[in-house]
Amino acid sequence: MTPLISRVNNAAAAPLPAHFEHIALAHGGGGQLTDALIAQAMLPRLNNPILAERLDAGLLGRNGESLALTIDSYVVQPLFFPGGDIGRLAVSGTVNDLAVCGAEPLGLALSIILAEGLERKVLERVLDSIAATAREAGVQVITGDTKVVGRGHADGMYLTTAGIGCVPGSRNLHPRQVVPGDVLIINGSIGEHGLAVMLERDMPEVKSVLCSDAAPLNGMIGDVLRQAPGIKFMRDPTRGGLAGAAADLAAQCGRHVVLQESDIPIRPEARHAADMLGLDPLDVANEGKVLLVVRPEEAEIALAALRSHTQGRDACVIGHVDAAADGICELHTTIGGRRIVQKPYGEQLPRIC
Amino acid sequence: MTRSEKETASILHRLRNSAAACRRPLAFMEVCGTHTMSAFRCGLASVLPENVRLISGPGCPVCVTAQGDIDRMIELARNPEVILCTYGDMMRVPGRRGSLEAARRDGARVQIVYSSLDAVARARAEPARQVVFAAVGFETTAPATAVALLAARRLNLANFTVLASHKRIIPAMRALLSGAPRRGLGLDGFLCPGHVSVIIGQQAYEPLVREFQVACVIGGFEPVQILRALADLVDLARDHRAALINQYPEAVTPEGNRAARKLLDTVFQAGPARWRGLGEIPQSGMIIRASFARFDARRVFQLSEQAEREPASCLCGKVIGGLALPTDCKLFGRGCTPISPIGPCMVSSEGTCAAWFKYGPRDAGGSPGRQPLQEANA
């Protein structure tokens, strides 16, 4: 590796500004700034071995099966967008966080914060969507809570969903399982959720066929795990996009992760929207995608299993893990160039989930 | 190999042969933030020959906005009567007293807009407040500001003004060629901006080519379009020719967009403007004409023309002028990161330092490995 590469990487890994007096929107962006907030404010106070793993769900229990517990809040604006709504997002996001940890979802808890004055039909439409998405995922909302805050104290509606699931004892998905030669697979085209929401919110006059990909993936993921037990690790590339998930993977497994730009599926309409908004599609959130790291011998089996599901029709290999122990993710570009892929630092545009 | 891969390989082949024939280091400058981003995203430096370097010039509108202009925006935003509307990239640029983002956190009303007309709509929706549109950008965004000013006049809005910091690219290129910054720059040609050229037209570069004997090639934004324009620039350098070539004819005509230029002429007149790091450049600004004075925030709010003071040890000015690499700056990656930027080149996603930080270095020596060169040659 040339010295400049490590220089840039060191710059990227340099301590983030240690001190901030106020929370900025970008602290909630799921990027480097969120990491800094967790590292500086939360871990010192709450740390324990399970939390320190920083997986999508906390795993309880050691022998035999373990329980997975996850929780997510949803503050997306607008509440309804092409391809989904806050309710579909709240079920899918939590179910997917369980699924990528290898857990089969057992039940959901739903907490709703409503703003005074919200139309009843808006609430009912969201609840219908929650019910429909939960049916699709084969999971039920088994407990919940409702609060109302004064007019102007919340933007319509916020949802929080917690999910509990069970991980069969044979499954052990963890970045430390990842070794050189493993391949990276994605189940379809990227960037559509974030772009669809941003267009709907910020450029409503633009007509686009882009739809959010928000969907529960537990059925597909369960199937793939059964057929390809050599899967090492999975992440849902939500906030921070594929760039964030791949850069995290490289950092967590300590290896050099290579993405092939020409193999990464991006729809032309997503590319156009990203150009228009000045965004890199790699940085944009997905809500129906999973990044899988698989043993090369099982890549074809995993692809076939993914492609048998609607959500995985366009599944393909997009990269591999190299031997260099530098923890860097690199993109091989369409012109044969190479560049570093970093986790986005904050978020260009807030509140997409 | 797909068709576009074949095309890329053949352009690279031509570029490398011409560069080898030159037997000296070649430096070209692009003056467009979209070119900067595209070049970084495709890892351009890692495929260029050792002796070809593409420098990012003053092409990012946020990066060239003077400290004083940013301070004026923040000053206005802190006025409780005012709603300040601006493009998203301006939010985190630090002025002397915080940024617009910090001002918003402290209660100032700052709104990100995607279009100048969103600011006009805001003024109509909130007649009790003064809406100020802080307008930045080159000839690409200026017509939209002109449209907003004309709309404000048509609607007879009493609560809409524009704080204009628009810039013209040709006078800046002229300043780079004739002024002090050129010393040590050794510029072999310009990769001319696609979007700006759509408005100003191919002809706008002719005087530069004639007077300064500098090669100018207008290029599009796809990696292969950038490579094609660079290959032309290298050919011209090899042949010691100063010429103007339009490699983006599908969008750029010889005379440009007449309607847009007429709009600009109706609303703005050329005047001096201060550029971050480059200082004052004559004729490089777009000043709101006296006939639109009641929509000119500078006049309406009687804003002070504060003295410029750029952050100590920040090299943004030199980076924009092509005289320093981001890594030459003591602050790069230490005090100055995209999370807590000090200079404007780190704030805007189109800024050279931010792109460098995010996508890695792209000068020939610092690219991650040289293998793709051989692969593409094969």
Boltz contact constraints between the chains, C-beta under 6 A:
constraints:
  - contact:
      token1: [A, 4]
      token2: [B, 361]
      max_distance: 6.0
  - contact:
      token1: [A, 4]
      token2: [B, 366]
      max_distance: 6.0
  - contact:
      token1: [A, 5]
      token2: [B, 368]
      max_distance: 6.0
  - contact:
      token1: [A, 8]
      token2: [B, 360]
      max_distance: 6.0
  - contact:
      token1: [A, 8]
      token2: [B, 361]
      max_distance: 6.0
  - contact:
      token1: [A, 11]
      token2: [B, 333]
      max_distance: 6.0
  - contact:
      token1: [A, 14]
      token2: [B, 333]
      max_distance: 6.0
  - contact:
      token1: [A, 16]
      token2: [B, 339]
      max_distance: 6.0
  - contact:
      token1: [A, 17]
      token2: [B, 340]
      max_distance: 6.0
  - contact:
      token1: [A, 22]
      token2: [B, 105]
      max_distance: 6.0
  - contact:
      token1: [A, 33]
      token2: [B, 339]
      max_distance: 6.0
  - contact:
      token1: [A, 202]
      token2: [B, 114]
      max_distance: 6.0
  - contact:
      token1: [A, 203]
      token2: [B, 114]
      max_distance: 6.0
  - contact:
      token1: [A, 333]
      token2: [B, 42]
      max_distance: 6.0
  - contact:
      token1: [A, 333]
      token2: [B, 43]
      max_distance: 6.0
  - contact:
      token1: [A, 335]
      token2: [B, 8]
      max_distance: 6.0
  - contact:
      token1: [A, 335]
      token2: [B, 42]
      max_distance: 6.0
  - contact:
      token1: [A, 335]
      token2: [B, 47]
      max_distance: 6.0
  - contact:
      token1: [A, 335]
      token2: [B, 223]
      max_distance: 6.0
  - contact:
      token1: [A, 336]
      token2: [B, 47]
      max_distance: 6.0
  - contact:
      token1: [A, 336]
      token2: [B, 372]
      max_distance: 6.0
  - contact:
      token1: [A, 336]
      token2: [B, 375]
      max_distance: 6.0
  - contact:
      token1: [A, 336]
      token2: [B, 376]
      max_distance: 6.0
  - contact:
      token1: [A, 337]
      token2: [B, 42]
      max_distance: 6.0
  - contact:
      token1: [A, 337]
      token2: [B, 43]
      max_distance: 6.0
  - contact:
      token1: [A, 337]
      token2: [B, 44]
      max_distance: 6.0
  - contact:
      token1: [A, 337]
      token2: [B, 46]
      max_distance: 6.0
  - contact:
      token1: [A, 337]
      token2: [B, 47]
      max_distance: 6.0
  - contact:
      token1: [A, 338]
      token2: [B, 43]
      max_distance: 6.0
  - contact:
      token1: [A, 338]
      token2: [B, 46]
      max_distance: 6.0
  - contact:
      token1: [A, 338]
      token2: [B, 368]
      max_distance: 6.0
  - contact:
      token1: [A, 339]
      token2: [B, 43]
      max_distance: 6.0
  - contact:
      token1: [A, 339]
      token2: [B, 359]
      max_distance: 6.0
  - contact:
      token1: [A, 339]
      token2: [B, 360]
      max_distance: 6.0
  - contact:
      token1: [A, 340]
      token2: [B, 360]
      max_distance: 6.0
  - contact:
      token1: [A, 342]
      token2: [B, 358]
      max_distance: 6.0
  - contact:
      token1: [A, 345]
      token2: [B, 338]
      max_distance: 6.0
  - contact:
      token1: [A, 345]
      token2: [B, 339]
      max_distance: 6.0
